[in-house]
Amino acid sequence: MNPKNKITFFILAALPFYLNDFSNIFVKDEVTWLALDYSLKLIPLTFLLCMIKAGNLSFKDLGLTALSPNRFIFWTLFITTLGLCLDEPGFSIWGKILPSINLGSIPIGQESPYYVLDMTVGLALVAIAEEVIFRGLAFTALKEKGYSPSSVFIISGIAFGLIHWSAGPVAIVTTAITGAGLMVCMWKTRSILPTIIAHYIINYLSFSGLAAQFWEI
């Protein structure tokens, strides 16, 4: 398999995530927002499954490889802790340095009848899709293209940070650093299974406000 094609697969799979933020700006109806948000995550996952079926990719290329129970537990705890230490504190730190620009936001608040759905199914879908593409596939594509480990961390982190463009510079920088931190797991284990769990926990604590309460931010 020509590694150049994997870069192409990564770009194609990542593209919907950059388009998704337009719904945060222009879509206020909750049902429409949910439909768009979930669709723009399911579409790239479906595309990647088709590539696997066609023999152009493997589950291993996406970081979907098993770990021993001990390694799985260790890396899940480690990468979750690292992510939590980078994410919410990062927003506070960078918020004091960078301009606060927020072009849009998720229209579903805690009073919404869809809040529980989005905090469970929605965040799980986010964790799976973003880890598969921005950690698993990004690592494989960049590594096979010949990029150094540091370049893999930087490029994948920036690519991940930029999908949060509608939330402004603070969100872009913070999520880029958090994403690069989560890549540690893929780099060391070649598996994204721990980072999927870590990603879900980080998002859940962030969107519920519990992380800010813990850090007293």
C-alpha positions in Angstrom: 0.0 0.0 0.0 1.5 3.4 -1.0 1.7 5.5 2.1 0.7 8.5 0.1 -2.7 7.0 -0.3 -3.0 6.9 3.5 -2.3 10.6 3.7 -5.2 11.0 1.2 -7.4 8.8 3.3 -6.6 10.9 6.3 -7.4 14.2 4.6 -10.7 12.8 3.2 -11.7 11.4 6.6 -10.8 14.6 8.4 -12.5 17.0 6.1 -16.0 16.6 7.5 -14.8 17.7 10.9 -13.6 21.0 9.6 -17.0 21.5 7.9 -18.9 20.5 11.1 -18.1 23.7 12.9 -20.2 25.7 10.5 -23.2 24.1 12.2 -22.1 25.5 15.5 -22.3 29.0 13.9 -25.4 28.8 11.8 -27.6 26.0 13.2 -29.7 26.7 16.3 -32.3 24.0 16.0 -31.3 21.2 18.2 -32.5 18.3 16.1 -30.9 19.7 12.9 -27.7 20.2 14.8 -27.7 16.7 16.1 -28.4 15.3 12.7 -25.5 17.2 11.1 -23.1 16.6 13.9 -23.6 12.9 14.1 -23.7 12.5 10.3 -20.4 14.3 9.8 -18.8 11.7 12.1 -20.5 8.6 10.8 -19.7 9.5 7.2 -15.9 9.4 7.6 -16.2 6.3 9.8 -18.2 4.6 7.0 -15.7 5.7 4.4 -12.9 4.1 6.4 -14.8 0.9 6.9 -15.3 0.8 3.1 -11.5 1.2 2.7 -10.9 -1.7 5.1 -13.4 -3.8 3.2 -11.7 -2.9 -0.1 -8.3 -3.9 1.4 -6.9 -0.4 1.3 -6.7 -0.1 5.1 -6.7 -2.4 8.1 -8.0 -2.0 11.6 -4.4 -1.8 12.7 -3.9 1.2 10.5 -6.6 2.9 12.5 -5.0 2.0 15.9 -7.8 -0.5 16.6 -5.5 -3.2 18.1 -5.9 -5.1 21.4 -3.7 -4.6 24.4 -3.1 -7.0 27.3 -5.4 -6.2 30.3 -2.5 -4.8 32.3 -1.3 -2.5 29.5 -4.9 -1.5 28.7 -5.6 -0.5 32.3 -2.3 1.3 32.7 -2.5 3.3 29.5 -6.2 4.2 30.1 -5.4 5.6 33.5 -2.2 7.3 32.4 -3.5 8.9 29.2 -6.8 10.0 30.9 -4.9 11.7 33.7 -2.5 13.3 31.2 -5.5 14.5 29.1 -7.3 15.9 32.0 -4.2 17.8 33.1 -3.8 19.3 29.7 -7.4 20.2 28.7 -9.2 22.3 31.3 -6.1 23.9 32.8 -5.0 24.6 29.2 -8.2 26.6 28.5 -7.5 28.7 31.6 -3.9 29.3 30.8 -4.3 30.1 27.1 -7.4 32.1 27.8 -5.1 34.6 29.6 -2.8 34.9 26.6 -4.8 34.6 23.5 -7.8 36.6 22.4 -11.2 35.1 23.3 -13.0 34.6 20.0 -16.0 32.3 19.8 -17.9 32.2 16.5 -20.4 29.6 17.6 -21.4 27.1 20.2 -23.2 23.8 20.6 -26.9 24.7 21.0 -27.7 21.8 23.4 -27.5 22.9 27.1 -28.3 21.0 30.2 -32.0 22.0 30.0 -32.3 20.4 26.6 -34.3 17.2 26.3 -31.4 15.9 24.1 -28.7 16.6 26.7 -28.5 13.1 28.0 -28.4 11.7 24.5 -25.6 14.0 23.5 -23.6 13.4 26.6 -23.7 9.7 26.2 -24.2 8.6 22.5 -22.9 11.9 21.1 -19.7 12.1 23.1 -19.0 8.4 22.5 -19.3 8.9 18.8 -17.0 11.9 19.1 -14.4 10.0 21.0 -14.4 7.0 18.6 -14.4 9.0 15.4 -11.8 11.6 16.4 -9.4 9.0 17.9 -9.7 6.7 14.9 -8.9 9.6 12.5 -6.7 12.1 14.4 -4.7 9.6 16.4 -4.9 6.1 14.8 -5.0 7.0 11.0 -2.9 10.2 11.4 -0.1 8.3 13.2 -0.1 5.5 10.6 -0.2 7.9 7.6 2.4 10.3 8.9 4.8 7.6 10.2 4.7 5.7 6.9 5.2 8.9 5.0 8.5 9.2 6.9 7.8 11.9 9.3 9.8 12.0 12.6 8.0 11.2 15.9 8.1 14.9 16.8 6.6 15.9 13.5 3.8 13.3 13.9 2.9 14.8 17.3 3.0 18.4 16.0 1.2 17.8 12.7 -1.5 15.6 14.2 -2.0 17.9 17.1 -2.4 21.0 14.8 -4.8 19.0 12.6 -6.9 18.1 15.6 -6.8 21.5 17.1 -8.0 23.2 13.9 -11.3 21.2 13.8 -12.3 23.3 16.8 -11.8 26.6 14.8 -15.3 28.0 15.5 -14.4 28.1 19.2 -11.5 30.4 18.6 -7.7 30.5 19.2 -7.9 29.3 22.8 -9.8 26.1 21.9 -7.5 25.5 18.9 -4.3 25.7 20.9 -5.6 23.8 23.9 -7.1 20.9 21.9 -4.0 20.8 19.7 -1.8 20.3 22.8 -4.3 17.8 24.4 -4.4 15.9 21.1 -0.7 15.7 20.9 -0.7 14.4 24.5 -3.1 11.7 23.6 -0.9 10.7 20.7 1.6 9.5 23.3 -0.6 6.4 23.7 -0.7 5.6 20.0 3.0 6.1 19.7 3.9 3.8 22.6 1.2 1.1 22.2 -0.1 1.4 18.5 -3.6 1.3 20.0 -6.3 4.0 20.5 -8.5 1.9 22.7 -7.3 3.7 25.9 -7.5 7.1 24.2 -11.1 6.5 23.2 -12.0 6.1 26.8 -9.8 9.0 27.9 -11.3 11.2 25.2 -14.9 10.4 26.3 -14.1 11.1 30.0 -12.3 14.4 29.2 -15.2 15.6 27.1 -17.8 14.5 29.6 -16.1 16.3 32.5 -15.5 19.4 30.4 -19.0 19.8 28.9 -20.7 18.9 32.2 -18.7 21.6 34.0 -17.2 19.1 36.5 -13.7 19.6 35.2 -13.8 23.4 35.8 -15.2 22.7 39.3 -12.4 20.3 40.1 -9.7 22.7 39.0 -11.7 25.6 40.5 -11.4 27.5 37.2 
